[in-house]
Amino acid sequence: MNLKDVFDQTILYACNDWGLGHIARSIPIIEQLVSQNNTIYFAGNKKQNAIVLEYFPTIQYVSLDGYNFRFSGSGKWSFEMASNFFRLKRKMYDEFEFVKTFCQKYPISLVISDHRYAFRKRDIPSIFITHQVTLPLKGLQKTANYWHIKQLKKFTAIWVLDDEKHTYAGTLSVSSITLPIYYIGIQSRFSSIRKPKEDFVLAVISGPEPYASQLFMEIVQFASNTNQPIKCICSEKYKLVDFPSNLEVLDGLSWKEMDVLFYRCDSIISRSGYTTIMDVIRLGKKAMFIPTPGQLEQVYLAELHP
């Protein structure tokens, strides 16, 4: 079942909360599903639900806790993910039970998961959304890729955020899984219509702490070495005694307000998360990507999109 073929369904939808990229790329998918006369129940944490309601004020939503991973900021990403594995397993059990209970109460005909491994139901078609069918892991880390593929095989089909030529995700979107795979192209909430821009750099602080704070300090250092105006979007209020005069720090913005800045900016500085890369491509902007230290996927994507 491809995205373009989903009509008149009652859908239970949820996405990963490791970063806001998953909810951002879900916006255009939900928009298309709604346009195809589907009824959506969105399950998310407080922040995710608030974002969804900003774009879809009438959508039905329900509370579902996220994974709430913890990171040290050491750059040893694989080790940090391994240390969160048991927390992931517990949350997977909870979300699997959540779907089972919810589907007993409501006439759900399709379950859609953006990278939540256990958000599915055995007797209802369940779709997994991802851009990485294959994780970019090496050596002993390949065990994680084996586990990843094993989880994907439990779904009915996979929607891959790339084209069949693997233009944007490269080897990440290459699949050897004997499961229906549908390449649904890049997904961005932005329009490709070119709009007037201004001479400022938009810096986007994202990702889990303390990596987000580390990126913010890199932006401060970058601003100190240039005269170009920089507007920095933060989800947290970072406090410094003295900001460079060309750096404007913006926190507490709504997503619709942030969208305006994405359209207006001359270029973007951000982590090399795949959702941001899709947005940059759709907007036709120049970008400088700074991968999260130790996160091989972002390192790979930054090299693929220099």
LOZA-244782 format. One line per 8 residues: their letters; for each residue z, y, x of N, C-alpha, C. Coordinates in steps of 0.001 Angstrom, whole numbers, plus 500000, padded with zeros to 6 digits. Layout:
# residues N
a = Z,Y,X,Z,Y,X,Z,Y,X ~ ... .
This chain:
# residues 306
mnlkdvfd = 500000,498803,500846,500000,500000,500000,500000,501247,500881 ~ 498924,501992,500855,498775,503199,501651,499362,504397,500904 ~ 499701,505449,501638,500256,506653,501027,499354,507198,499932 ~ 498075,507257,500192,497127,507835,499233,496967,506981,497969 ~ 497479,505764,497999,497329,504854,496856,498600,504723,496014 ~ 499630,505488,496338,500903,505379,495625,500911,506344,494446 ~ 500789,505810,493246,500785,506599,492018,501771,506005,491013 ~ 502401,506885,490237,503212,506472,489079,504330,505488,489441 .
qtilyacn = 504923,505698,490603,506026,504852,491040,507353,505607,490925 ~ 508434,504853,490825,509774,505430,490921,510310,505045,492297 ~ 510484,506050,493169,510673,505810,494598,512069,506223,495054 ~ 512678,505368,495846,513916,505699,496554,513543,505972,498003 ~ 513862,507169,498493,513370,507637,499801,514554,508116,500645 ~ 514555,507748,501920,515578,508240,502852,514990,508323,504251 ~ 515619,509145,505084,515132,509249,506469,516305,509328,507448 ~ 515998,508994,508666,516955,508981,509758,517564,510373,509951 .
dwglghia = 518795,510426,510437,519436,511719,510683,519715,511945,512171 ~ 519033,511202,513062,519251,511411,514499,518853,512821,514909 ~ 517942,513400,514170,517503,514772,514382,516843,515235,513097 ~ 516547,516515,513014,515954,517046,511787,514452,516807,511717 ~ 513869,516229,512765,512441,515933,512747,512054,514964,511650 ~ 512929,514014,511353,512599,513015,510334,512525,513640,508948 ~ 513449,514557,508656,513404,515212,507358,512235,516193,507305 ~ 511918,516839,508426,510810,517795,508452,509479,517120,508153 .
rsipiieq = 509241,515961,508759,507963,515294,508538,507914,514582,507190 ~ 509079,514413,506561,509110,513819,505227,508673,514817,504156 ~ 508791,516117,504441,508449,517138,503440,507006,517005,502966 ~ 505999,516934,503865,504625,516792,503362,504371,515448,502689 ~ 505073,514402,503121,504904,513090,502483,505462,513120,501064 ~ 506653,513692,500903,507227,513814,499561,506342,514693,498685 ~ 505809,515757,499268,504920,516655,498515,503705,515904,497976 ~ 503109,515048,498813,501959,514272,498352,502370,513255,497289 .
lvsqnnti = 503500,512613,497493,503968,511629,496509,504228,512278,495156 ~ 504825,513460,495165,505076,514173,493911,503758,514551,493240 ~ 502770,514984,494044,501471,515368,493490,500734,514173,492877 ~ 501136,512954,493287,500507,511737,492768,501325,511111,491635 ~ 502118,511967,490994,502845,511589,489773,503908,510520,490016 ~ 504537,510591,491183,505647,509691,491472,506978,510405,491229 ~ 507973,509636,490833,509332,510152,490681,510121,509792,491935 ~ 510770,510805,492543,511459,510589,493812,512966,510722,493640 .
yfagnkkq = 513694,509739,494127,515125,509856,494357,515310,509937,495867 ~ 515824,511077,496344,516018,511225,497787,517476,510980,498137 ~ 517708,510103,499111,519063,509781,499555,519282,510358,500947 ~ 520250,511250,501096,520476,511865,502398,521871,512441,502527 ~ 522175,512922,503739,523460,513596,503930,523369,515025,503400 ~ 524440,515773,503507,524511,517108,502906,523418,518025,503429 ~ 523187,518016,504739,522175,518898,505332,520769,518489,504900 ~ 520484,517199,504907,519162,516718,504496,518872,517065,503043 .
naivleyf = 519848,516836,502178,519646,517118,500756,519401,518603,500512 ~ 520100,519461,501260,519909,520907,501103,518491,521312,501495 ~ 517959,520700,502553,516598,521012,502999,515575,520556,501960 ~ 515752,519334,501461,514826,518804,500455,514821,519685,499208 ~ 516000,520124,498785,516082,520959,497585,515454,522334,497802 ~ 515428,522808,499029,514786,524094,499312,513283,524029,499033 ~ 512674,522870,499315,511233,522706,499101,510923,522110,497726 ~ 511847,521321,497205,511622,520640,495919,512858,520843,495036 .
ptiqyvsl = 512972,522003,494399,514206,522349,493663,514554,521390,492537 ~ 513576,520681,492013,513853,519810,490860,513990,518345,491244 ~ 513936,518033,492530,513980,516634,492930,515378,516063,492688 ~ 515432,514789,492417,516709,514102,492211,517198,513568,493562 ~ 518473,513814,493856,518985,513392,495155,520360,512753,494997 ~ 520727,511985,496024,522006,511284,496016,522552,511293,497437 ~ 523836,511236,497578,524480,511305,498888,524411,509960,499616 ~ 523960,510015,500870,523943,508840,501752,524286,509313,503150 .
dgynfrfs = 525343,508778,503713,525796,509210,505030,524793,508816,506111 ~ 524761,509601,507184,523873,509307,508307,524538,508398,509325 ~ 523887,508258,510476,524395,507364,511513,525491,508002,512359 ~ 525462,509333,512481,526510,510064,513201,526736,509522,514619 ~ 525664,509386,515358,525761,508900,516728,526488,509917,517621 ~ 527049,509423,518702,527742,510272,519674,527046,510163,521029 ~ 526889,511320,521682,526215,511361,522967,527061,512134,523976 ~ 526944,511736,525246,527716,512382,526303,526951,513494,526998 .
gsgkwsfe = 525612,513465,526887,524795,514463,527580,524516,514112,529025 ~ 524752,512868,529399,524586,512446,530790,523128,512257,531200 ~ 522227,512149,530227,520828,511862,530537,520543,510371,530621 ~ 521568,509552,530510,521389,508093,530524,521182,507638,529082 ~ 520011,507979,528548,519746,507826,527120,519862,506378,526659 ~ 519295,505463,527421,519331,504054,527017,520759,503540,526945 ~ 521574,503935,527911,522984,503525,527906,523703,504123,526699 ~ 523411,505382,526400,524064,506033,525269,523660,505378,523949 .
masnffrl = 522382,505035,523810,521934,504358,522597,522597,502993,522473 ~ 522730,502286,523605,523391,500973,523584,524849,501109,523151 ~ 525498,502192,523597,526911,502400,523232,527071,502715,521754 ~ 525981,503172,521114,526017,503467,519682,525553,502286,518823 ~ 525220,501165,519463,524580,500065,518739,525463,499507,517623 ~ 526755,499328,517900,527621,498738,516883,527832,499707,515720 ~ 527833,501019,516008,527888,502010,514937,526632,501912,514085 ~ 525473,501704,514744,524211,501539,514028,524254,500313,513128 .
krkmydef = 524761,499194,513643,524814,497957,512861,525688,498127,511609 ~ 526818,498814,511766,527693,499036,510609,526993,499895,509560 ~ 526309,500942,510008,525610,501825,509077,524443,501095,508412 ~ 523783,500203,509150,522695,499430,508567,523207,498561,507424 ~ 524358,497958,507605,524943,497152,506525,525218,498039,505310 ~ 525785,499219,505561,526117,500139,504468,524865,500577,503715 ~ 523802,500916,504449,522608,501421,503772,521874,500301,503024 ~ 521923,499086,503552,521310,497956,502847,522026,497720,501518 .
efvktfcq = 523357,497788,501542,524142,497622,500322,523918,498786,499360 ~ 523743,499987,499922,523468,501161,499087,522180,500964,498289 ~ 521112,500525,498967,519824,500321,498303,519957,499260,497213 ~ 520639,498172,497522,520804,497086,496546,521518,497581,495299 ~ 522602,498331,495491,523368,498842,494358,522572,499876,493562 ~ 521885,500772,494280,521127,501826,493601,520006,501235,492754 ~ 519346,500234,493295,518218,499616,492573,518667,498799,491371 ~ 519942,498433,491325,520482,497764,490149,520718,498753,489012 .
kypislvi = 520918,500020,489357,521209,501056,488368,519959,501785,487893 ~ 518943,501875,488751,517750,502661,488431,516495,501801,488600 ~ 515446,502082,487843,514232,501249,487879,513329,501583,489070 ~ 513835,501360,490276,513080,501671,491493,511961,500646,491679 ~ 510754,501145,491923,509606,500249,492134,509100,500283,493569 ~ 509589,501244,494383,509162,501354,495782,510279,502008,496580 ~ 510564,501450,497765,511564,502012,498679,510838,502492,499932 ~ 511132,503723,500353,510490,504280,501544,511558,504720,502532 .
sdhryafr = 511427,504260,503769,512386,504564,504826,511675,505210,506007 ~ 512093,506426,506352,511617,507018,507603,512624,506660,508685 ~ 512349,505548,509333,513097,505071,510497,514575,504774,510226 ~ 514894,504349,509016,516204,503760,508752,515967,502266,508608 ~ 516479,501499,509555,516093,500105,509714,516484,499199,508551 ~ 517518,499527,507817,517971,498634,506744,517800,499255,505368 ~ 517062,500348,505293,516839,500992,503999,515651,500311,503323 ~ 515935,499179,502689,514893,498343,502085,515555,497392,501098 .
krdipsif = 514714,496734,500300,515213,495703,499390,514229,494538,499389 ~ 514758,493335,499441,513922,492159,499651,512907,491944,498529 ~ 513286,492250,497291,512405,491949,496163,511665,493176,495629 ~ 511696,494280,496389,510962,495495,496025,510117,495916,497229 ~ 508842,496282,497021,508032,496757,498150,508760,497860,498916 ~ 508848,497689,500234,509598,498624,501074,508738,499056,502257 ~ 508604,500377,502422,507744,500955,503447,508587,501545,504569 ~ 508180,501312,505816,508835,501901,506986,507891,502933,507589 .
ithqvtlp = 508373,504162,507765,507566,505235,508355,507995,505456,509795 ~ 507022,505515,510704,507328,505743,512111,506087,506229,512841 ~ 506288,506770,514035,505155,507053,514921,505182,506110,516107 ~ 506273,505389,516256,506375,504468,517380,506623,503043,516886 ~ 505534,502324,516771,505632,500902,516443,506135,500138,517659 ~ 505794,500658,518836,506231,500067,520100,507053,501092,520862 ~ 508267,500734,521243,509121,501658,521986,508695,501695,523459 ~ 508774,502866,524112,508338,502988,525509,509428,502557,526488 .
lkglqkta = 509805,501292,526431,510912,500809,527241,510435,499846,528316 ~ 511200,499771,529394,510806,498977,530553,511925,498006,530935 ~ 511554,496977,531684,512534,496058,532236,513424,495439,531176 ~ 514751,495462,531443,515703,494870,530517,515754,495620,529193 ~ 515292,496884,529210,515294,497671,527982,514343,497104,526931 ~ 513422,496245,527348,512473,495656,526414,513171,494850,525325 ~ 514425,494464,525581,515198,493770,524552,515321,494642,523307 ~ 515493,495956,523524,515599,496884,522392,514292,496945,521621 .
nywhikql = 513176,496866,522325,511875,496886,521642,511692,495614,520808 ~ 512147,494484,521328,512088,493226,520582,512894,493349,519287 ~ 514096,493930,519393,514945,494118,518217,514283,495079,517231 ~ 513702,496144,517735,513009,497151,516922,511889,496496,516097 ~ 511059,495714,516741,509938,495053,516053,510459,494047,515023 ~ 511535,493358,515379,512130,492394,514454,512555,493069,513159 ~ 513113,494279,513249,513524,495018,512057,512312,495468,511243 ~ 511255,495918,511927,510051,496376,511228,509424,495262,510409 .
kkftaiwv = 509488,494047,510910,508870,492908,510227,509547,492571,508901 ~ 510704,493147,508652,511414,492888,507405,510897,493764,506263 ~ 510025,494720,506586,509470,495611,505573,508147,495052,505045 ~ 507693,495629,503936,506442,495186,503318,505238,495719,504074 ~ 505345,496962,504543,504235,497607,505257,504792,498743,506097 ~ 503955,499246,507017,504350,500352,507887,503339,501483,507747 ~ 503863,502696,507562,503020,503888,507606,503214,504537,508963 ~ 502135,504643,509717,502204,505177,511079,501668,506603,511102 .
lddekhty = 502441,507496,511679,502102,508917,511732,501143,509189,512893 ~ 499938,508690,512764,498913,508852,513788,497600,508397,513176 ~ 496509,508544,513930,495246,507981,513467,495002,506639,514147 ~ 493963,505956,513729,493699,504610,514245,493265,504612,515704 ~ 492892,505786,516238,492531,505899,517658,493748,506211,518521 ~ 494926,506341,517895,496179,506626,518603,496084,507945,519371 ~ 495456,508925,518745,495176,510208,519390,496441,510973,519746 ~ 497443,510934,518910,498597,511819,519060,499851,511120,519589 .
agtlsvss = 500062,509873,519222,501246,509143,519689,500930,508203,520843 ~ 499656,508053,521181,499276,507210,522309,499677,505762,522104 ~ 500206,505153,523150,500566,503732,523087,501727,503464,522133 ~ 502471,504508,521756,503599,504314,520850,503148,503795,519487 ~ 501949,504200,519060,501491,503816,517723,500625,502558,517728 ~ 500493,501923,518882,499732,500676,518973,500603,499538,518447 ~ 500030,498717,517570,500820,497659,516935,500247,496277,517200 ~ 501144,495332,517424,500759,493924,517510,501422,493130,516387 .
itlpiyyi = 502001,493855,515417,502729,493211,514322,501756,492724,513252 ~ 501942,491497,512811,501103,490947,511732,501700,491360,510394 ~ 501540,492617,510090,502087,493225,508896,501105,494328,508509 ~ 500928,494621,507219,500022,495717,506853,500430,497034,507522 ~ 499516,497607,508293,499744,498869,508998,498763,499898,508461 ~ 499278,501057,508045,498420,502126,507541,498649,503381,508384 ~ 497595,503866,508996,497683,505083,509790,497445,506271,508859 ~ 498498,507045,508617,498432,508105,507609,498207,509485,508233 .
giqsrfss = 497904,509516,509537,497613,510784,510197,498866,511594,510487 ~ 498692,512737,511154,499847,513581,511430,500312,514239,510139 ~ 501617,514414,510030,502220,514984,508828,503031,516215,509222 ~ 502668,517360,508654,503367,518607,508938,503483,519423,507662 ~ 504602,520100,507508,504784,520950,506325,503978,522241,506423 ~ 503363,522475,507585,502624,523713,507799,501154,523576,507413 ~ 500567,524703,507050,499142,524766,506748,498369,525017,508035 ~ 497140,524530,508092,496280,524764,509263,495589,526121,509191 .
irkpkedf = 495810,526860,508099,495203,528192,507955,495797,529123,508996 ~ 494943,529743,509809,495404,530639,510859,495891,531954,510253 ~ 497093,532382,510653,497674,533610,510134,497930,534576,511289 ~ 498019,535890,511004,498276,536870,512071,499538,536523,512844 ~ 499472,536653,514162,500639,536314,514976,501098,537523,515772 ~ 502304,537410,516297,502911,538492,517059,503220,537996,518468 ~ 503500,538938,519351,503694,538590,520757,505150,538229,521034 ~ 505572,537079,520501,506893,536581,520867,506854,535061,520976 .
vlavisgp = 507737,534539,521804,507894,533096,521976,508979,532623,521016 ~ 508716,531526,520336,509711,530929,519454,510329,529723,520159 ~ 511620,529809,520448,512344,528691,521053,513120,527968,519967 ~ 512987,526654,519937,513618,525851,518880,514652,524926,519514 ~ 515910,525116,519151,516991,524272,519662,517210,523137,518673 ~ 517053,521907,519148,517168,520758,518253,517744,519575,519008 ~ 518005,518507,518248,518526,517284,518857,520039,517224,518799 ~ 520600,516085,519186,522057,515904,519120,522769,516686,520216 .
epyasqlf = 524014,517002,519957,524862,517588,520999,525352,516491,521943 ~ 525570,516817,523223,525477,518141,523852,524077,518496,524363 ~ 523068,517665,524055,521721,517946,524568,521153,519237,523993 ~ 521529,519573,522751,521052,520818,522155,521604,522021,522922 ~ 522883,521973,523279,523484,523070,524044,522851,523195,525422 ~ 522517,522066,526026,521856,522096,527332,520499,522783,527235 ~ 519757,522497,526159,518458,523147,525959,518650,524644,525741 ~ 519662,525026,524985,519921,526446,524757,520140,527189,526073 .
meivqfas = 520895,526602,526973,521146,527261,528263,519863,527353,529089 ~ 518971,526377,528955,517677,526467,529627,516860,527622,529066 ~ 516953,527851,527757,516233,528957,527133,516798,530294,527620 ~ 518108,530375,527730,518737,531597,528248,518237,531886,529660 ~ 518161,530844,530491,517676,531013,531865,516208,531432,531863 ~ 515414,530822,530985,513996,531182,530879,513840,532642,530478 ~ 514650,533093,529522,514579,534474,529059,514945,535454,530166 ~ 515839,535032,531052,516265,535900,532156,515154,536130,533173 .
ntnqpikc = 514148,535251,533147,513077,535317,534146,511756,535810,533580 ~ 511781,536371,532362,510553,536881,531760,510874,538128,530948 ~ 509864,538951,530720,510040,540133,529878,509560,539898,528455 ~ 508947,538749,528208,508375,538482,526895,509484,538297,525854 ~ 509342,538877,524683,510351,538692,523629,510455,537226,523218 ~ 511689,536759,523036,511940,535383,522637,512869,535375,521440 ~ 512466,534675,520387,513333,534447,519244,513762,532984,519289 ~ 515057,532752,519280,515590,531397,519447,516269,530937,518158 .
icsekykl = 515743,529861,517569,516310,529290,516349,517362,528245,516716 ~ 518570,528429,516210,519671,527502,516487,520292,527062,515165 ~ 520741,525831,515123,521489,525370,513958,522974,525643,514134 ~ 523381,525921,515358,524772,526248,515657,524841,527669,516210 ~ 526029,528278,516153,526232,529617,516690,526708,529490,518138 ~ 525818,529766,519077,526173,529704,520492,526711,531058,520940 ~ 527816,531026,521635,528474,532272,522017,528375,532481,523534 ~ 527785,533592,523898,527751,534023,525288,528215,535468,525337 .
vdfpsnle = 528798,535844,526451,529254,537226,526587,528076,538179,526581 ~ 526987,537769,527230,525861,538693,527376,524547,537927,527345 ~ 523740,538134,526305,522411,537551,526228,521417,538451,526950 ~ 520353,537877,527536,519268,538720,528041,518737,539600,526909 ~ 518362,540826,527215,517978,541790,526175,516730,541366,525411 ~ 515893,540511,526005,514666,540068,525335,514861,538805,524505 ~ 516101,538314,524427,516397,537086,523685,517144,537415,522401 ~ 516558,537037,521271,517207,537206,519977,517587,535827,519445 .
vldglswk = 518857,535593,519259,519347,534288,518811,519557,534335,517296 ~ 518918,533398,516606,518932,533371,515145,519571,532072,514666 ~ 520693,532164,513993,521319,530982,513410,521550,531241,511929 ~ 521662,530181,511163,521910,530323,509738,520683,530642,508905 ~ 519486,530511,509487,518265,530767,508724,517971,529616,507774 ~ 517375,529921,506641,516864,528862,505772,515599,528302,506402 ~ 515180,527133,505940,513962,526554,506503,512738,527379,506147 ~ 512706,527963,504973,511569,528798,504589,511487,530037,505503 .
emdvlfyr = 512629,530576,505893,512651,531705,506836,512161,531262,508217 ~ 512546,530069,508628,512069,529551,509909,510562,529310,509881 ~ 510052,528854,508742,508613,528607,508619,507816,529871,508927 ~ 508297,531013,508461,507613,532286,508712,507519,532552,510209 ~ 508580,532258,510948,508583,532482,512397,507596,531553,513105 ~ 507488,530320,512641,506523,529390,513226,505099,529931,513076 ~ 504799,530493,511919,503463,531049,511699,503236,532298,512559 ~ 504253,533139,512702,504081,534437,513347,504078,534376,514870 .
cdsiisrs = 504725,533371,515465,504917,533362,516915,503613,533156,517675 ~ 503641,533565,518934,502486,533352,519811,502511,531949,520404 ~ 503711,531476,520768,503849,530154,521378,505240,529608,521087 ~ 505438,528332,521416,506671,527627,521062,507242,526907,522285 ~ 508558,526956,522429,509274,526147,523420,510218,525234,522652 ~ 510178,523947,522960,511027,523023,522211,511136,521697,522945 ~ 511981,520822,522429,511966,519430,522852,510628,518822,522449 ~ 510263,517750,523126,508976,517103,522838,509145,516006,521794 .
gyttimdv = 509868,516337,520714,509969,515425,519585,508627,515332,518883 ~ 508332,514185,518328,506997,513966,517772,506715,514867,516574 ~ 507739,515148,515759,507515,516025,514610,507110,517420,515060 ~ 507774,517943,516080,507410,519265,516595,505996,519255,517149 ~ 505627,518179,517828,504267,518075,518358,503256,518097,517217 ~ 503539,517385,516126,502635,517407,514973,502531,518819,514398 ~ 503660,519538,514344,503651,520906,513823,502831,521833,514717 ~ 503007,521700,516026,502263,522534,516977,500760,522296,516839 .
irlgkkam = 500382,521032,516703,498964,520691,516537,498413,521291,515249 ~ 499155,521158,514155,498709,521698,512875,498579,523226,512929 ~ 499538,523884,513597,499530,525338,513668,498538,525883,514690 ~ 498114,525030,515632,497202,525482,516681,497871,526418,517672 ~ 499172,526203,517945,499925,527066,518840,499958,526518,520264 ~ 500170,527417,521217,500494,527004,522576,501956,526552,522590 ~ 502277,525616,523479,503650,525113,523489,504058,524670,524883 ~ 505350,524778,525151,505957,524203,526349,507027,523221,525878 .
fiptpgql = 506854,521953,526231,507766,520915,525778,508748,520540,526887 ~ 510031,520451,526516,511092,520075,527452,511741,518801,526918 ~ 511410,517640,527463,511968,516392,526922,513473,516298,527104 ~ 514128,515640,526180,515551,515354,526323,515749,514460,527541 ~ 516650,514810,528460,516834,514013,529672,517086,512536,529372 ~ 516291,511685,529994,516482,510246,529859,515845,509621,528640 ~ 515342,510432,527689,514733,509863,526486,513263,509584,526775 ~ 512952,508308,527019,511632,507932,527514,510513,508287,526542 .
eqvylael = 510798,508213,525252,509777,508566,524263,509359,510017,524424 ~ 510333,510925,524546,510009,512346,524689,509368,512644,526033 ~ 509783,511937,527071,509143,512107,528382,507671,511712,528290 ~ 507411,510579,527657,506042,510095,527485,505208,511089,526674 ~ 505758,511583,525569,505009,512492,524703,504741,513834,525392 ~ 505703,514305,526202,505495,515553,526937,504349,515403,527938 ~ 504244,514230,528551,503148,513979,529487,501820,513810,528748 ~ 501872,513251,527536,500660,513040,526744,500121,514352,526187 .
hp = 501023,515309,525956,500629,516608,525400,501120,517727,526318 ~ 500518,517831,527527,500980,518825,528504,500691,520264,528049 .
